[in-house]
Amino acid sequence: MKKKILVVDDEQDIREIIKITLTDDGFEVIEAGDGRTAIELAKKEKPDLITMDVIMPNIDGLTAAKIIKEDPETKDIPIVILSVLSQDKNKYVQGISDYISKPFSPEELMSKIKGAIEKSGLSSRNLKNILVVDDEPDVIDIVTISLKEKGFNMISANNGLEALERLKTFMPNLIIVDINMPLMNGFELIKHLKKEPRFNNVPIVVLTGTYLSKQDKEHGLTLGASKYLTKPFTIETLVKDIEDMLCQS
């Protein structure tokens, strides 16, 4: 699977030069022209690495890098600073992987990027994102803590409406959803999700603490649910089901 690089620079010509260099070497490239967009794309796309210019409109590169590194969802993404400014280690954001001075050669760019990815020991494209939606805090805590320990990147919501808000900035590889919730129940949430093409291939595990008739289960499967789990369930069962579905998706 191709590594994804987020290239952040307010100069389109610079972004294009970097993009050509990276795509020629087999990387997938997404672009941002300012710090604010970079922060949003870092959360949404979870790139394997970010190249970050410093002097940009709205939010400068060092501030954007600091925000990205302080967010639990994006803190592990390596960031390489690209700038015409001289390197000032006193201005370094904690966690920055490397620094490249403009102008730079394609060889230097590739060397720094590959080195930063290798040093990080992390391919964030392989880190699976899971959204758990349940109105019971205990269930959310148990599922979130247990799956984080298994290496999954977790985010939670207390009902369907809150889940839809979370999904504006978070793209999951799998969704775990309760049926009986206030404001918007699980079936209604699934119905909303399946209207959006980007969620078409996202497996959905339905949790239920009540007996569901065959008709209700068939209704859920028709809407797009992938599997049912009845509460109480074991974490081992949940993890196995999740791993099986992610392998198939």
N, C-alpha and C positions, 0 to 999 in steps of 0.2 A: 504494500500500500504506500502511495506517495506521501512524503512528509509535506505538511502544509505550513507555509511561511506567510506571515502578515507583514507587508512592507508599508511603513508609515513615513510619509514625506509629503510636504506641501507642494513640492515641485514635481509636476507630472513627468517631465523628462527624466528626472532621477529615478522615479518609480519604474518607468519603462525600461531604463537601462538595467536596473536590478532585476526586474521581472524576466527580461530576456536571458540574463545570466543564470538565474535560478531555474527557469523552465528548461533551458538547454541541458541542465544537469539533472533533470528529472523531478524537480520539486513542483508542487502546486502552489500558486501564488494568489493571495487576496490583497487588496490595497485599501489604504486609508489616507486621506489628505490632511488630517488634523488629529490632535490628541483625543478629542471627545469621541470621534468615530472609531479611533483605535481601541479605546476602552470598551466601547459597545461590541466591536467585532471580536475582541479577545474573549469576552464572556460568551458570545453567541457561537463562535466558530472553534474555540479551543485550539488555536494553531500550535504547531510543534515549536515554533520560534517566532520572535518578533524582531524586525530591524526598525529602529526608532530614530528619526531625525530629532534634533533638539529644538531649533527655532521654528515654531509653527503657530498658526492662528488658533484662537479659542483656548486651547490648553497646550502648553509647550511639552516637548518630549520627556523631559525629566519629571515633570509633574504627572504626566500620563503614566510613565513607567512606575512611579511611586504608588499611584492608585492601583495599578494592575498587580503590583507585588504585595499590596496590603489586602487584596481581596482573596479569601480562601479558595474561590473557584478558579483563579487565574495565577496565583502566586508561584506556581511551579513552572510556568512558561518561561524559557530562557529569553532574555532580551539583549540584543546587541545594539549599542548606540552608534549611530552614524552622524558625524557633525563636522562642520568647517571650523568649529571652535577648538582651541587647543584642549587637550585632555587635562581636566582638573579633578584629581581624585577626591578632593574635598566636596565636590558636587555630585559624586557618584551616589546613585540610589542603591540602597542595600539589596543585593541579589542580582545586580546587573552582571551579565556573563562576560562581556567584552566591549571594546571600544574601537571604532575605526574612524580615522580622520579622512575627510574629503579633501582632495580627490583620492580615490582608491582604485586599485586594479581589480579586475574580475577574479584573479587568482587569490588576492588577499581577502576579498569578500567571501569566496567559497571556503577558504581555509578557516576563517574565523567562525563562519556559520556552522560548518561541519564539526569544528572543535567544540563549539558551545553545545550543540545537540548531543554530542558524545559525552561531554562532561556532565551534562544534566542527568544522564542515565534515564531519561524519561521521554517517551513518545506519547504526547498527550492525545494523539489520535487513537492510541490503544487504551487509553483510560476511559472506561465506559461510564457514561452519564446516566443516572437513574433519578427519576422524579417519583416520590412517594406521596400520595394524596389520601389523607385520612383525617377525620375530625377527632380521633382519639389520640391525645398527646403521647400516651404510653406506647401505643403501636408505632407511631412515628419515631419515637426515641429508640425503641428496640430494633426496628428495621434499619434506621439510619446508622446507628452505631455498629450493628452487626455487619452491614454491607460495606461500610467504610473500612472495617478491619479486613475485609476480603479484597480491598483494593478498588472499590467502586467510588466514583465521584457522586455524592448525594446532595439532593435539594428536596425540600418538602413544601407542602401546601395543606391547609386545613379543610378546604372544600374545592369544588369544581371551579368556581369563579376565581379564587386565589390561584389555582393551578394555571388557568389561562393567562393570568398576569405574569406568573413566573415564566411561562413558555414564550413570552415575547423576547426574553433575553437568554433563554436556556434551551439548548437543543438536546433532548434526551435520546439515548439509545434504547431505553425501555421505560415504561411507566407502570407503576403499581398503584391501583386505585381501589378505594373502598366503594361500596354501593350506597349505603345509607349515610348521607351527609346533608347538612343544611345548605340553603341557598342554591346549590346545584349538586344533584346526586351523581353517582358514578356513571350511570347509563347516559345521562344528559351530557356529561363531560366527554364520554367516548364519541357520542354523536357529533359534538362540536369539532373534536379533533379530526375525525375522519372526513370532514368537509375540507380540510386543508391538505393539499397534496404532500407537503413536507413531512406529515406524520403518517402517511400511508403505510410505510414499512416499519413503523415503530411498534414492537410487540407491547401488548397491554395485559398485565396480570391483574385480575379482579379478585379483591379480598372481600369476603362476606362473613358476617357473624351470625347470619340467619339462614334458615333453610330456604333454598331456592327451588322452585318447581322446574321440571324439565322445560317447560314453556319459557320461564324467565331466563334460564341458561341459554336456550336457543336464541332468545331475543338478544342477549348480550353478545353472543357469537356472531349473530347477523350484523350487529352494529360495528363489530370489529375487535371484540375481546379475543385474546389469544388463549387464555387459560384461567381457570377458577381455582382459588385456594380458600378453604373454609377456616375461619378462626375457631379455636387456636391452631396455629400451624408451627412447625419447627423451622428454625432458621436454616438447618441443613437442607430441608425440603425446598425452601424458598430459593436458596443459593443454587441448588442443582437445577431447578426449573429455569432460573434466570440464565445460568450459563448455557443450558441447552437451547433456549430461545435465541440468545445472542449469537450462538454459533450458526443457527439456521437463518438469521436475519441478514 
